[in-house]
Amino acid sequence: MTQSNPESLFNKVESIVLEYVDEIRNQVLKRSQTCLKTSNDVQLFISYLLDEYNTFIQAAKNVSTIVSYLVSIQIFQKKKEIQIISF
C-alpha cells in the first residue's frame, strides 16, 4: 500500500491516532467523574492517569516509527521520479 499511495496510508494512520486520543480522553473524563471522592480515589486516579500517559507515549513512539517510514518511502519515490525525469 505504501508504494501505491503513501498519502492515503498516512491519512489512515492519522485517523486511527486521532480516534485513539479521543478514546483515551473520554476514558479519563469518565474515570474522573466517577471517582475523586477521597484521597485514595485521587491517588488511584493519578495512578490511572500516569498509566494511560505511558500507554499514550508508547503508542506515539510506534506511530512516529510508522510515519518516519512513510516519509522515507515518499522521499525515495520522489528521488526515483526525479532520476527518471532527468534521463
N, C-alpha and C positions, 0 to 999 in steps of 0.2 A: 504494500500500500504506500510506503514511503516513496517508492520510485514513481508511482503513477500520480500521486497527489499529496505531497507533504503538507501543504497548507490545510487540506481537509483533515488530515490526521492531527495536526496541531490544534485545529478548531475543536475536534472531538476531545482531545486531552484537556483543553481549556474548559470545555463544558463539564467534563467529569470532575475536574478540580473545583469548579465553582459550586457544583452540586454537593460535593464533599464538604466544602467550607460552610455552606448553608446548613447542612445536616449537623455538623458539629455545633454551629451557633445555636440551632434550635434545641439540641440536646442540653447544652449548657444553660440556656434560658429556662428550659423546663426544669432542669435539676435545681437551679437557683430559686425557683418559685416553690418547689416542693420541700425545701429544707430551710436552713438559716434561722432556726428557732432557738438553738442552744449553741454553746461554744463548741460542743462536739460536732454538731451539724456543720458549723463553719469550717472546722478542721477537715471534715470529710469532703466538703465541697471544694476546699482549696486543694486537697489531695487529688480529687477527681479532675479539677481544672488543670493541674500540672500533668496528670496522666494524659489527658486529651491534648494538651500542648505538645507533649513528647511525641504522641502519635501523629499530630499535625506536622511537626518538624520532620519526622521520618518520611511522611508522605511527600512533603515539599522537596526533600532530597531526592526521592525517587522520581518525581516529576521533573526536577531540574536535570537529572540524568537523561531522561527521555527527550526533553526539549533541546538539550545540548546535542544529542544525537541527531534530532531532526534538523537543527541548524547546520550541523556539519554536512549532512546529506544535501541540504539546499545549496550550501556553498560549493560542494563538489559538483552538483548538477550545473550550477551557473558557470563554473570554470570549464566544464566539458562543453557547454554551449558556446562559450567564448572561443575555445580552441577550434571547434567545428567551424564557426563563422570566420575565424582567422585564416583557415586553409582555403 
